[in-house]
């Protein structure tokens, strides 16, 4: 596969592959846009038409600053970023290697909380990977002062909040078809690449579904608390933001996702939030959550060190979307 000058395009990168039948069935379910999505401001088209337009615009941004599209008919990558997909992947691997060489590695550190005896990210990674109903059941490890009645209801609210994402991540993944890091590591010479087995890592790598769905679901929880004027301390809001960010971070810490997969999810989150939640404060809190992310901070640090310039266009798009 070469360009007009004979140079390799998308060197070594094959698409992840087809989605399994369960995911394809989900994509055929009635309604292609998330619950509570209000559409594009000023548009009189049907919500379905508006969603297709929104998705197309969002994908064009992603193709420009992060990852191209896979054309199943021509069997080629298309989009401006096809020229930089190898640089992006190698930068991701370099940052992952840096993070995994830290002692102790991020995965084996306790979550950011003042609660004694809290879990490590590795422990919660396994819990979140095994069963979606586990989400929110351990929030007491993030905040020991959270109102007891709300803590009891939190898992149910988180599960309900997943409707805010619907099949968005699958729709994006199906176009991007980015192979997982464990699929490309050997080809690019990363023979000692570390990653944990994950039963839910059976879709293309970009965007990160856990990252996107975790943020949007916790945004739904935050919206519920704000609308019902629940009395929640600032420290508890901070804990909710940290938890929202950590769900996606753990997938990168475990080597299941590239850092830029999360960057893609953050961008989608910020582009969705303004038309997904009834209160602007929710988008502000989700942006604050993203900035709490250890992976976000690591990527910003990598750029400051002159090693992550490939991330800069996507970060600019993210910051624009967060306004």
Buried (B, 14 or more C-beta within 10 A) or exposed (E): BEEEEEEEBBBEBBBBEEBEEEBEEEEEEEEBBBBEBEBBEEEEEEBEEBBBBBBEEBBEBBBBBBBBBBBEEEEBBBBEBBBBBBEBBBBBBBBBEBBBEEEEBBBEBBBBBEBEEBBBBBBBBBBBBEEEEBBBBBBBBBBBBBBEEBBEBBBEBBBBBBEBBBBBBBBBBBBBBBBBBBBBBEEBEBEEBBBBEBEBBEBBBBBBBBBBBBBBBBBBBBBBBBEEEEEBEEEBBBBBBBBBBBBBBBBBBBBBBBBBBBBBBBBBBBBBBBBBBEEEEBBEBBBBBBBBBBBBEBBBEBBEEEBBEBBEBBBEBBEEBBE
